[in-house]
Amino acid sequence: MSDRSGKGTKRSTHELMRRAGVRPEGRSDQHFLVDERVLDRIVGYAPEVEDGHALEVGGGVGNLTQRLTEKYDRVTVVELDRELARFLDGEFGDNVEVLQGDAVDVPLPEFDVSVSNLPYSASSPVLFRLLPRAKPLVVTVQKEFADRVVAQPGEDDYGRLSVTAGRYARAEILETVPPSAFEPQPEVESAVLRFEPRQDAGELQDAFFDDVVRAVFTQRRKTLRNALRNTTHITGIDEERVYEVPEELLSKRPGKMTPEEFEHVADSLRSEGEDGT
């Protein structure tokens, strides 16, 4: 076991898996990143922060966690699996706090940077929760998911995820990770994504904006005018208010609109006195 400083002997991923009693079987969503070089690079992509507090979602056996303790003064790890959470709590020192629960709804602390190997099935809801925090993020996700995040207006992969990510941050794919880097091997490639928040990202959290984007992308092949008219049950707006959106936007299709144009749409539709929170 590490000493209570959290910076004991560095252990390989396979050693941590053995200590945790993990026998990867390819069930559920658990694919453990075992390539030590990739793990080193992931932490290297994250910015240095003086007296920094890092948040990790999905700690697993702690192979990424131990690297984060070498770079940041404090680390908070969210782990859904009770046995793994118990293992992490015993493996690391006082500068590592382990929160057992679902990262989609467990209360999260303030943090300076988040670095995670995200479970494929939870990538979208976790990112939708982290991006409004306006902090640098480095995450490993499914490659197909990463392609959707960085897609630009007019591209086939462009959608709600692209708009939300582009509204809060500048996202880039740093590298592709092959299935052979994991145990058990997934059937798909993964990718490392980095998000650099917009300066005003912390002021942008807006449930109404999210509802508008979610609604119109259910009608992505229609014009915005028809998409809004067909989804008033989602947005809660009166149909006649659709025409308060400028005509040059109403004639566009959602898949070709920028995050800034969606902001203009939401502002045009917002009820008087609504604060967006």
N, C-alpha and C positions, 0 to 999 in steps of 0.2 A: 504493500500500500504506500501511496505517496505520503510525505510528511504534511502537516497541516498548513504549510505555506502554499500548497497547491503546485509546487514546482519540483516534484521529486523526479526519480529516474524516468526518462522518456521510454515508453513502451511501444512496440509495434502494434499495429491494428490486430494482427492475429493473436498476439499475447493478450491484448485487452479483451478480445472475443473469448479466449479461453478462460480468462479470469472471471468474465461475466457469465460464463456458462452458456454462451450463444452458439447454437449450431444452425447456421443459415440453411434454410430449406426452400427458399424461393416462395414461401407462402406470404400472404398479405402484401404489404408494401415495403418490406424490409430488405433493402439491398445495401450492404455495408461497403463503403468506399475503402478499399484496402491498398490502393496504390499510394505509397508514402510520398512520392514526388508530387503527385497531384494535390495531396493534402497540404504539403508545404507551399505549393504555388497559390492555392486558394487563400490561405491566410496572408500570404505575401501581397495579394491583390488589394487587401483591405488597408485603409489609411492608418498611419500612426496617430494616436491620440494621447496626449499627455494626461496621466491619471485616468485613462480611458476605461469605460464600462462597456463590455461587449455582450450582446444578446445572441444566443445560439438556439435555434429551433430544431428539435429532433436530435438530441445529444447522442443517442445510440450507445456505443460502448466507450465514448469519450476520446476517440482518436483525434477529432478536430478540437475538442475541448482542451486537451493538454497543450496543443499548439497555441490556442488563444490565451491560456494562462501565461505563456512565455512572452506575449506581446502586450497584453492589457492587464491593468491592476485588478480589475474585477470582471467576472464572467457570470452571467445568469443563463442557465440552461433550462429549456422547457422540454420535457420528455413525457410522452403519453404512456408508455409502458411502465407499469408500477415496478416490476423487477429491475428494469434497466435504470429507472430513476433512483431506486434504492442503491444499486451498484455505484452509480455516479456520485451519489451523496457520500458514500464511504471511500471512494477512490481519490477524491480531490479535497483540497484544503479549504480553509475558511474564506478564501477569496472567490470561491465558486458556490453560487446558490443554485440549487436544483428545484425547479417548480414542476411537480407532477401534475399533468393535465393536458388538455387539448389546447394547442396554441391558437386555435380559432376563437376561443372564448375565455381562456384563463387570464386573469389580470396580469398585465405586463408592466415591468418597471420602466422608468426612464433609462435610456441607454444612449451611447455615443455612436455605436456602429453595430450592425448585425451581420454575422457570418454563419451560414448554415448549409448543410446538405439536406434540402427539403424533401420530405416524402412526396412522391409524385402526385398522389391523390389529394394532398392538402396544399399544393403549391399556389393555386389561385386564391383561395380564401386567406391564406397566410399573407400573401403579398398585398392583397386588398387591405389588410389590416396594418401592415408595416409601412407601406408607402406614405400614408398621411403623416407618419411620425417625422418625416423630412430628415432622415438620417442616412448616411451611406450604407448600402446593402451589398453584400456579395453572397450569391446563392447558387447552388448546384441544382439544376432542374432537368426535366426531360427535354431533349433537344427540340422536339416539336413545339413544346410549350415556349421555349426560349425564342424560337422563330416567330411565334405569334406576338410575343412581347415587343420585339424590335421591328415588327412589320410597319411599313409606311402606308399612308392613305393611297388607295388604288390597288394595293397588292392583295392577293388572295387570302393571305393569313391575317390581314388587318381586321380587327374587331374590337369588342368591348375591352379586352385585356390590353390591347395596344393603346387605346385611347386613355385608359386609366393610368397606365405606366407613363405614357408621354406627358400626361398632365402634371404628374408629380416629380418626374425625374428624367434624366437622360440615361437610357439603358444601352448597354453594349454587351455582345457575346465575346468573352475573352478567350475561351478555348472550348473545343469539343472533347468530351470524355468518352472513350470507348467502353462497351459492356465489359471487356476484360479487366477493367479497373475495379470491378465490384465483385462481391461474393454475397449471395449467388448472383450470377450475371443476369441483368435484365435483358429483355428482348430488343431494347431500343438504345440509341445513343443518348448521352446526357450532355449538358453544356453548363459552363460557368458564366453567370450573368453578374454584371456590376451595375448598380444604380447610383448615380450622383444626383442628389435632390436639387430641385429648383430653389432659388433663394426664397421664394414666397410659398414654398410647398406646405409649410406648416399652417398657412392661413386658408388652404384650399378645401379642407374636408367638408363635404357637402352632400348630404343624402339625396337631395333633390336632383343634383347633377347626375349622381350615380343612377337614379331611377330613370332619368331621361335616356341616358346612354344604354342602359340595359334594355329599355323598352324598344328603342328604335332599331337595335341590332337584332331583334326578333323579326324585323321586317327589312333587313338590310338591302334587299333587291328593289324595294320601292323607293319613291322619292321621299324626302324627309316629310313633306306635307302629308302624304298618305300614311307614312309610318307613324307620325304623331297622332293623326286622326284615328288610326286603328288601335292605339295603345293607351287611350285615356284611362282605361281601367288600371293601368300600371302607374302612370304618372299622377293621376288624380286631377288633371287639368280639365277645364271645360273645352269642348271642341272648338268653340269660336275663338278661343285664345290662341289657337295654333297660328292664326293669321297675324299675330303680333310679332312673329318671327320675320325678319327681312326676307323678301321674295327671293333674293339671290341664294339664300340658304335653303329655303323651302324646296327649291327646284333641284337641289343636290341629292345624291344618294349617300346614306350613312357611311358606306365603305370608302368614300372618297373625301370625307371631311376630317379636318385636323382637330386635335384636342382644343385648340383656341376657338375654332368655330363652334364646337359643342358648348364651350363656356358661354359664347354669345347667345346660343339658342337657349340655354338654361336661364340666363339672365333675362331674356325676353319673355320667358314663360313664368318666371317666378312671381308668386302672388305678392301684392304690396304688403310690406312689413315682414315678409318671410326672411329669416336670417340665414338659412341654409344649413343649420346645424341640427 
